[in-house]
Amino acid sequence: MTDPDLLPDDAATLPRRRGRAILAVIGVLLVAACLRPAITSVGPVLHRIGVDVGIGPGLLGLLAALPLLAFAVVSPLAHLLARRVGTDRAVLAALIMIIIGLAARSLAVPGLLWIGTLIIGIGIAIGNVLVPAVVKRDFPGHISPMTGGYTATMNTFAATASGISVPIAALAIGGSSGWRGSVGIWLLPAAAAMIIWAVRMRLVEHPTAIVPAGIGDHDRRRQRLWRSALAWQVTLHMGLQSTVFYTLVNWLPAIEAEHGTTAAAAGSHLFLYQAVGIAAAFAVTVLMGRRDDQRGIAIMVALPMLIALTGLLLWPDLVVIWAVLGGMTSGSSVALALAMMGLRTGDPADTARLSGMAQGFGYLLAAGGPIAAGSIRELTGSWSAVIIILIALTLLQATVGRLAGRDRVIGTTS
């Protein structure tokens, strides 16, 4: 029989529990808001950066790829930082690094453009890896909707950064150096996220630790992951969709410029490309919530990009249509890739490891996209070869996604 004396206490603590739950959600979403703008704000003003700093397409491609190279190196190590200082402290450190990098990159000091970009990449890499593990830990029964929420938040802020980058650069004082203000303004939401996350750390209780204590268990889990075909399928799917996304985010304005599109219009198209991804991310998470098998979804989400790239190659003047279709794939693909890190693992510790593996090797592959695209453009004098390669990568993404989408868990069936 229920003790009536307990009821008032339960009623008193219910609002507090709800408040902490809301704060936990807000914290995750604010971190997600900081994981893309520092990158997507660069593409629309990449030409301005080249003019101001005096570098050509090849080095600009390297600059665009530098965060991805940082992702590749740091992502496999992020869970080790979480083991040493705790997951929440590691996320806080990531936010601080993003703030420092944004501030450094915005200063007109030789070398800080590269150093700041590298620091930003390291901070984002840590956040990229640990946010899926935090979702697995704090929202184990709501992985798909929470993944959809933070993916949509990433896409929203990524799209906004692309859309307002050129106008802010035009308004800023400093001529060709106005780009520094347009890429540096994202320090403000990062600072807000840091404050909220610090408050969250003090108030929100976590039911389980992400990282297991036993070193031997850690080694066994790592070996199992590296030997898992399923883990490599998830990794390759992550890398392929990231390669296509970051190549287009950085070079789509330049592709459009060769067909007479103004910088402002190209920036608005890039905004549209990413804004459509917001709705697409939500839609695909609804579908994932209704089924345990994602094979059909993996193929379905790749189709719009295939149409978009083919259209961009043959009918470039219809770029608005291709931006909408491409955005559908970009938004839904990253949501699917991130969700599979939780869906294909049995606990938060394995989620963190798979996230590190998938994003480490995946972004190493993706880093080659902007660099190769810039180099191929310099060699051929055209973007056609780049677009054809992106079509092939999207086909491969659909194939690998179908394999990774099977209803299995690493360590039990692979």
C-alpha positions as CSV (number, residue, x, y, z in Angstrom):
1,M,0.0,0.0,0.0
2,T,1.3,3.5,-1.0
3,D,2.6,5.6,1.9
4,P,0.6,8.9,1.7
5,D,3.5,10.7,3.5
6,L,5.6,10.2,0.4
7,L,3.3,12.0,-2.0
8,P,4.0,15.6,-1.0
9,D,7.7,15.0,-1.4
10,D,7.2,13.5,-4.8
11,A,5.0,16.4,-5.8
12,A,7.6,18.9,-4.5
13,T,10.5,17.2,-6.4
14,L,8.6,16.7,-9.7
15,P,9.1,20.3,-11.0
16,R,12.8,20.1,-10.0
17,R,13.2,16.9,-12.0
18,R,11.4,18.3,-15.0
19,G,13.5,21.5,-14.8
20,R,16.7,19.4,-14.8
21,A,15.5,17.3,-17.7
22,I,14.7,20.4,-19.7
23,L,18.1,21.8,-18.8
24,A,19.7,18.6,-20.0
25,V,18.0,18.9,-23.4
26,I,18.9,22.6,-23.7
27,G,22.5,21.8,-22.9
28,V,22.8,19.2,-25.7
29,L,21.1,21.5,-28.2
30,L,23.3,24.5,-27.4
31,V,26.4,22.4,-27.8
32,A,25.0,21.2,-31.2
33,A,24.5,24.8,-32.2
34,C,28.3,25.3,-31.9
35,L,29.4,22.4,-34.0
36,R,28.9,23.7,-37.5
37,P,28.8,27.6,-37.8
38,A,32.5,28.0,-37.4
39,I,32.9,25.9,-40.5
40,T,29.9,26.8,-42.7
41,S,30.4,30.5,-42.2
42,V,33.7,30.2,-44.1
43,G,32.5,28.8,-47.5
44,P,30.6,31.9,-48.7
45,V,33.5,34.2,-47.9
46,L,36.3,31.8,-48.9
47,H,37.1,34.0,-52.0
48,R,37.3,37.1,-49.8
49,I,39.7,35.2,-47.5
50,G,41.9,34.3,-50.4
51,V,42.0,37.9,-51.7
52,D,42.7,39.3,-48.2
53,V,45.4,36.7,-47.2
54,G,46.7,36.1,-50.7
55,I,46.2,32.4,-51.2
56,G,44.7,30.5,-54.2
57,P,42.2,27.7,-54.5
58,G,44.6,24.9,-53.5
59,L,45.5,26.5,-50.2
60,L,41.9,27.6,-49.6
61,G,40.9,24.0,-50.0
62,L,43.5,23.0,-47.4
63,L,42.1,25.8,-45.1
64,A,38.6,24.5,-45.5
65,A,39.8,20.9,-44.8
66,L,41.9,21.8,-41.8
67,P,39.0,21.3,-39.3
68,L,38.2,17.9,-40.9
69,L,41.8,16.9,-40.5
70,A,41.6,17.8,-36.9
71,F,38.4,15.8,-36.6
72,A,40.3,12.8,-38.1
73,V,43.2,13.0,-35.6
74,V,41.3,14.0,-32.5
75,S,38.0,12.0,-32.8
76,P,39.5,8.6,-32.0
77,L,41.1,10.1,-28.9
78,A,38.1,12.1,-27.5
79,H,36.8,9.2,-25.4
80,L,40.2,9.0,-23.7
81,L,39.8,12.6,-22.6
82,A,36.4,11.7,-21.3
83,R,37.9,8.8,-19.3
84,R,40.4,11.1,-17.7
85,V,38.3,14.2,-16.9
86,G,34.7,13.1,-17.3
87,T,32.5,13.4,-20.3
88,D,30.8,16.7,-19.2
89,R,34.1,18.4,-18.4
90,A,35.5,17.2,-21.8
91,V,32.5,18.8,-23.6
92,L,33.1,22.0,-21.6
93,A,36.7,22.0,-22.7
94,A,35.6,21.6,-26.3
95,L,33.4,24.7,-26.0
96,I,36.3,26.7,-24.5
97,M,38.5,25.6,-27.4
98,I,35.9,26.6,-30.0
99,I,35.7,30.1,-28.3
100,I,39.5,30.5,-28.3
101,G,39.8,29.4,-31.9
102,L,37.1,31.7,-33.1
103,A,38.7,34.6,-31.3
104,A,42.2,33.8,-32.7
105,R,41.0,33.3,-36.3
106,S,39.3,36.7,-36.2
107,L,42.4,38.6,-35.4
108,A,44.5,40.1,-38.2
109,V,47.7,38.5,-37.0
110,P,49.8,36.4,-39.4
111,G,49.3,32.7,-38.8
112,L,46.3,32.9,-36.5
113,L,44.0,32.2,-39.4
114,W,45.5,28.7,-39.5
115,I,46.1,28.2,-35.8
116,G,42.6,29.4,-34.9
117,T,41.0,27.1,-37.5
118,L,43.0,24.1,-36.1
119,I,41.9,24.9,-32.5
120,I,38.3,25.2,-33.7
121,G,38.6,21.8,-35.4
122,I,39.9,20.1,-32.3
123,G,37.1,21.5,-30.1
124,I,34.4,20.6,-32.6
125,A,35.9,17.1,-32.9
126,I,35.5,16.5,-29.2
127,G,32.0,17.7,-29.2
128,N,31.1,15.7,-32.3
129,V,32.2,12.5,-30.6
130,L,30.8,13.0,-27.1
131,V,27.4,14.4,-27.9
132,P,26.0,11.1,-29.3
133,A,27.4,9.3,-26.2
134,V,25.7,11.9,-23.9
135,V,22.4,11.3,-25.7
136,K,22.9,7.5,-25.3
137,R,23.5,8.1,-21.6
138,D,20.9,10.7,-20.7
139,F,18.2,9.8,-23.1
140,P,18.5,6.0,-23.7
141,G,14.8,5.6,-24.6
142,H,14.8,8.6,-27.0
143,I,17.9,8.3,-29.1
144,S,16.2,8.9,-32.5
145,P,14.2,12.0,-31.5
146,M,17.1,13.5,-29.6
147,T,19.4,12.8,-32.5
148,G,16.9,14.5,-34.7
149,G,16.7,17.5,-32.4
150,Y,20.5,18.1,-32.1
151,T,21.0,17.4,-35.8
152,A,18.3,19.9,-36.7
153,T,19.9,22.4,-34.4
154,M,23.3,21.9,-36.1
155,N,21.7,22.3,-39.5
156,T,19.8,25.4,-38.4
157,F,22.9,27.2,-37.1
158,A,24.9,25.9,-40.0
159,A,22.4,27.3,-42.5
160,T,22.2,30.6,-40.7
161,A,25.9,30.9,-40.7
162,S,26.0,30.4,-44.4
163,G,23.2,32.7,-45.1
164,I,24.4,35.7,-43.1
165,S,28.1,35.4,-43.7
166,V,28.3,37.5,-46.8
167,P,26.0,40.3,-45.6
168,I,27.9,40.6,-42.3
169,A,31.2,40.7,-44.2
170,A,29.8,43.4,-46.4
171,L,28.7,45.5,-43.4
172,A,31.9,45.0,-41.5
173,I,34.5,47.7,-41.6
174,G,37.8,46.7,-43.2
175,G,37.2,46.1,-46.9
176,S,38.3,42.6,-47.9
177,S,39.0,41.9,-44.2
178,G,35.3,42.2,-43.3
179,W,35.1,38.4,-43.4
180,R,36.8,38.3,-40.0
181,G,33.6,39.7,-38.4
182,S,31.3,37.3,-40.2
183,V,33.2,34.2,-39.1
184,G,34.0,35.6,-35.6
185,I,30.5,36.5,-34.6
186,W,29.8,32.8,-33.7
187,L,31.9,33.3,-30.6
188,L,28.8,34.7,-28.9
189,P,26.6,31.6,-29.1
190,A,29.6,29.5,-28.2
191,A,30.1,31.5,-25.0
192,A,26.4,31.2,-24.2
193,A,26.6,27.4,-24.6
194,M,29.7,27.2,-22.4
195,I,27.8,29.0,-19.6
196,I,24.7,26.8,-19.9
197,W,26.7,23.7,-20.0
198,A,28.6,24.6,-16.9
199,V,25.3,25.2,-15.1
200,R,24.0,21.9,-16.4
201,M,27.1,20.1,-15.0
202,R,26.2,21.3,-11.5
203,L,22.5,20.6,-11.6
204,V,21.8,17.6,-13.8
205,E,22.5,14.1,-12.3
206,H,23.6,11.3,-14.6
207,P,22.4,7.7,-14.0
208,T,25.5,6.1,-15.4
209,A,29.1,6.9,-16.4
210,I,29.9,6.7,-20.1
211,V,33.4,5.3,-19.7
212,P,34.0,1.9,-18.0
213,A,36.6,1.8,-15.3
214,G,38.4,-1.4,-16.3
215,I,41.4,-0.9,-18.5
216,G,41.2,-4.6,-19.7
217,D,37.6,-4.2,-20.5
218,H,38.5,-1.0,-22.4
219,D,41.1,-2.8,-24.5
220,R,38.7,-5.7,-25.3
221,R,35.9,-3.4,-26.4
222,R,38.3,-1.4,-28.6
223,Q,39.6,-4.6,-30.3
224,R,36.1,-5.8,-30.8
225,L,35.1,-2.6,-32.4
226,W,38.1,-2.5,-34.8
227,R,37.4,-6.1,-35.9
228,S,33.7,-5.4,-36.5
229,A,32.5,-5.2,-40.1
230,L,29.4,-3.4,-38.9
231,A,31.6,-0.7,-37.2
232,W,33.5,-0.1,-40.4
233,Q,30.3,0.1,-42.4
234,V,29.0,2.8,-40.0
235,T,32.4,4.5,-40.3
236,L,32.5,4.5,-44.1
237,H,28.9,5.7,-44.3
238,M,29.8,8.6,-42.0
239,G,32.8,9.5,-44.0
240,L,31.1,9.4,-47.4
241,Q,28.2,11.6,-46.5
242,S,30.6,14.0,-44.7
243,T,32.8,14.2,-47.8
244,V,30.0,15.2,-50.1
245,F,28.6,17.7,-47.5
246,Y,31.8,19.5,-46.7
247,T,32.9,19.7,-50.4
248,L,29.6,21.3,-51.3
249,V,29.5,23.6,-48.3
250,N,32.9,25.0,-49.1
251,W,32.8,25.0,-52.9
252,L,29.2,25.4,-54.0
253,P,29.4,29.2,-54.0
254,A,32.5,29.0,-56.2
255,I,30.8,26.6,-58.6
256,E,27.9,29.0,-58.9
257,A,30.2,32.0,-59.4
258,E,31.5,30.4,-62.6
259,H,28.0,30.5,-63.9
260,G,27.5,34.2,-63.1
261,T,25.8,33.9,-59.6
262,T,26.6,36.7,-57.3
263,A,28.3,36.0,-53.9
264,A,25.1,37.1,-52.0
265,A,22.9,34.9,-54.1
266,A,25.3,31.9,-53.8
267,G,25.3,32.4,-50.0
268,S,21.5,32.4,-49.9
269,H,21.5,29.2,-52.0
270,L,23.9,27.6,-49.5
271,F,21.6,28.7,-46.7
272,L,18.7,27.1,-48.5
273,Y,20.7,23.9,-49.0
274,Q,21.3,23.6,-45.3
275,A,17.9,24.9,-44.2
276,V,16.1,22.2,-46.1
277,G,18.3,19.7,-44.2
278,I,16.6,20.8,-40.9
279,A,13.2,19.4,-42.0
280,A,14.9,16.4,-43.6
281,A,16.7,15.5,-40.4
282,F,13.4,15.5,-38.4
283,A,11.6,13.5,-41.1
284,V,14.3,10.8,-41.2
285,T,14.3,10.5,-37.4
286,V,10.6,10.0,-37.4
287,L,11.0,7.1,-39.9
288,M,13.9,5.6,-37.8
289,G,11.7,5.7,-34.7
290,R,9.1,3.4,-36.4
291,R,11.5,0.7,-37.4
292,D,14.7,-1.0,-36.2
293,D,16.1,-1.6,-39.7
294,Q,17.4,1.4,-41.6
295,R,18.4,-0.2,-44.9
296,G,15.6,1.3,-47.0
297,I,16.1,4.7,-45.3
298,A,19.8,4.7,-46.2
299,I,19.0,4.2,-49.9
300,M,16.1,6.7,-49.8
301,V,18.0,9.6,-48.3
302,A,20.8,9.3,-51.0
303,L,18.4,9.6,-54.0
304,P,17.8,13.4,-53.8
305,M,21.6,14.1,-53.8
306,L,22.0,11.9,-56.9
307,I,19.4,13.9,-58.7
308,A,20.8,17.2,-57.4
309,L,24.4,16.5,-58.5
310,T,23.3,15.3,-61.9
311,G,21.2,18.4,-62.4
312,L,24.0,20.7,-61.2
313,L,26.3,19.0,-63.9
314,L,23.8,19.3,-66.7
315,W,21.6,22.3,-65.9
316,P,23.6,24.5,-63.5
317,D,21.2,27.5,-64.0
318,L,18.5,25.6,-62.0
319,V,20.8,25.6,-58.9
320,V,17.9,26.6,-56.5
321,I,16.2,23.3,-57.3
322,W,19.4,21.3,-56.8
323,A,20.1,23.1,-53.6
324,V,16.8,22.0,-52.2
325,L,17.2,18.4,-53.3
326,G,20.8,18.2,-52.1
327,G,19.8,19.7,-48.8
328,M,17.3,16.9,-48.3
329,T,20.1,14.3,-48.5
330,S,22.6,16.3,-46.4
331,G,20.3,16.8,-43.5
332,S,18.9,13.3,-43.5
333,S,22.2,11.6,-44.1
334,V,24.0,13.1,-41.1
335,A,21.0,12.4,-38.9
336,L,21.1,8.8,-40.0
337,A,24.8,8.5,-39.6
338,L,24.8,9.9,-36.1
339,A,21.8,7.9,-35.0
340,M,23.4,4.6,-36.1
341,M,26.3,5.2,-33.7
342,G,23.8,4.8,-30.9
343,L,21.5,2.2,-32.6
344,R,24.4,-0.1,-33.5
345,T,25.9,-0.2,-30.0
346,G,24.8,-1.7,-26.7
347,D,25.9,0.9,-24.2
348,P,27.2,4.5,-23.9
349,A,30.8,3.4,-23.7
350,D,30.6,1.6,-27.0
351,T,28.7,4.5,-28.5
352,A,31.6,6.9,-27.6
353,R,34.1,4.5,-29.1
354,L,32.2,4.0,-32.3
355,S,31.5,7.7,-32.5
356,G,35.3,8.3,-32.2
357,M,36.1,5.7,-34.8
358,A,33.4,6.7,-37.3
359,Q,34.2,10.4,-37.0
360,G,38.0,9.9,-36.9
361,F,38.3,7.8,-40.0
362,G,35.2,9.3,-41.5
363,Y,36.5,12.8,-41.3
364,L,39.9,11.8,-42.6
365,L,38.1,10.7,-45.7
366,A,36.0,13.8,-45.7
367,A,39.1,16.1,-45.3
368,G,40.2,15.0,-48.8
369,G,37.0,16.4,-50.3
370,P,37.6,20.1,-50.2
371,I,41.4,19.7,-50.9
372,A,40.8,17.4,-53.8
373,A,38.0,19.6,-55.2
374,G,40.2,22.7,-55.2
375,S,43.1,20.9,-56.7
376,I,41.0,19.2,-59.4
377,R,39.5,22.6,-60.3
378,E,43.0,24.1,-60.7
379,L,44.1,21.2,-62.9
380,T,41.1,20.9,-65.1
381,G,39.8,24.4,-65.1
382,S,36.3,23.1,-64.5
383,W,34.1,21.8,-61.7
384,S,32.6,19.0,-63.9
385,A,35.1,16.3,-62.8
386,V,34.4,17.2,-59.1
387,I,30.7,16.8,-59.5
388,I,31.0,13.4,-61.2
389,I,33.2,12.2,-58.4
390,L,30.6,13.4,-55.9
391,I,27.9,11.4,-57.7
392,A,30.1,8.3,-57.4
393,L,30.6,8.9,-53.7
394,T,26.9,9.3,-53.1
395,L,26.2,6.0,-54.9
396,L,28.8,4.3,-52.6
397,Q,27.2,6.0,-49.6
398,A,23.8,4.4,-50.4
399,T,25.5,1.0,-50.8
400,V,27.4,1.2,-47.5
401,G,24.4,2.7,-45.7
402,R,22.3,-0.3,-46.7
403,L,24.8,-2.6,-45.0
404,A,25.1,-0.5,-41.9
405,G,21.4,-0.1,-41.6
406,R,20.7,-3.7,-40.8
407,D,19.2,-4.3,-37.3
408,R,22.3,-5.5,-35.5
409,V,24.4,-4.5,-32.5
410,I,28.2,-4.6,-32.4
411,G,29.5,-7.4,-30.3
412,T,26.4,-9.6,-30.7
413,T,26.0,-10.2,-34.4
414,S,29.1,-8.8,-36.0
